[in-house]
Amino acid sequence: MKRVYKCASSVATAVLALSFAAWAPASRAADDPPATPSPAAAQPAAASSAPAQPTAAASAPAQPASSSSAASETQQRLSDLEKEVNALQAEISALKESDTPSMQAASYVQPAAAPAPITAPPDDAAQKISLASLLGPVTLSGFGDVYYGYNYNHPVDNTSGLRFFDGPTNGFGFNMAELILDKAPDATSSESRLGYHVAAGYGQAAKVVNGSDGPFTDGSNFYLKEAYVDYLAPIGKGLTITVGKFVTPIGAEVIETNANWNYSRSILFYYAIPYFHFGASAKYAFNSKWSLTGYLVNGWNNTNIVQDQFPTTGQSSGLTYGASLAWTPNAKWSLTQNYFAGPVVDAYSDTNVTVTDWKQLSDTVISYTPNAKWAFMLNGDYGFGPRYIGCNEDEAVTREALPADCVGAPAVNWWGVAGYAKYTWTPKTNFAVRYEFYNDTDGYTGLLFGDRGHAQEVSADWSYNLTSALLIRGEYRYDFASEPIFERGVLGSVKEQNTATLGFIYSFSSANAK
């Protein structure tokens, strides 16, 4: 390749020389002034009868002889240069034929317009890796929830009444820490139609939920809140099928504090509805306004259906069926109606005869958001169906013929209503209030430790987002009941309870990681 460049350079030099040589004589000829002929020379030769005498004019022909010699010399040089150019061109052609194909192609391709240079991304941008990019479609999230609680009654056991998750009081409490791994299903491919969700927690709230699982629980502070798989079946607009353990769709509040408007949970949350279900569900969204979900689960707060010879009354004895209808007519209004029903144990005896009735619950949640500042919510629950049947365990129990010392009461019921209002003062600050009334008509849910009666409460909360991850929430709550169920001091019991709580909730999500 170097030889080609060298030859090309020689050709260029020769061509330059030829051009200069051709230009130089013409340049000189143009620069010399034309000779002025003498009068004698201007006369024709025939006009003179005398023989021409040699004069100064006679030497004029010598000048053209010199010019002719210079022109002849220039022509010779041009001829020599032309031969040299021909020889160099022949050598270049020979070099092209002897070079590699890639070099030959490079030698004869006409240079096109230079393409725009490819700018490599900056090193720091190319090497920057985020947690979200590593996880892909999977989201890792979680939260930690601690609080300081104060009870004005100063109960001897430092436990507030009608409170479970934040029951420990007059000191700091560890509500719960939780980790969530979630991969939502989608219809982009056959593989992506499968999703999953796993949530595990530790703390006081975890102990409460874990302890509600009948004989399946170990009573520890650790629990597996949810573990299920989702499959988006290609039926219509997409049918989402879920199998595993999942939280109940019933109610206006959830287990996680930062997803609620108030720090404490309502009485309805603890007494009127379940925490979770184990089984399957299928959800179909007809459009953006209507969706319907069907459930087939192992009752309320049951991983397994009761198999013991002497089961605990109130536990599920068969599959529970449920349905949830959601309607969102516009951006301001939404309504969710839930209905669950399934058999539970009313009584049992040594003769292995179990009396069951269907436990049924209707739950309604209405939300209204008139503008960006205000939001309202109303939740109502009505449960009914089971019966109280009391008898000696050594006597047979049947529905048709109850022993004389057994009492078959009418179906029990329980009901309650809760109203919520929230005002967003600034993007970081909001205020929320809640009022509720709950009536355990027959003492079935244990509100008053088996006695009939009701309870009410009013909560006022202030929430402030110190950062996007840290929420500070303060609450003042006033509870009052129809019976003295709240401890006061060492031995006293009263009908009222005042508490104050300051909670700190830290949450994170890989979706927000940079």
PyMOL commands that set and color helices and strands:
alter all, ss='L'
color gray80, all
select helices_A, chain A and resi 2-31+39-42+45-47+56-59+62-98+101-108+123-127+131-135+204-211+214-216+257-259+267-271+510-512
alter helices_A, ss='H'
color red, helices_A
select strands_A, chain A and resi 139-151+171-183+194-202+222-233+239-247+276-285+290-297+320-327+333-348+354-368+374-390+407-426+429-440+453-465+470-481+486-488+492-494+496-509
alter strands_A, ss='S'
color yellow, strands_A
deselect
rebuild
show_as cartoon
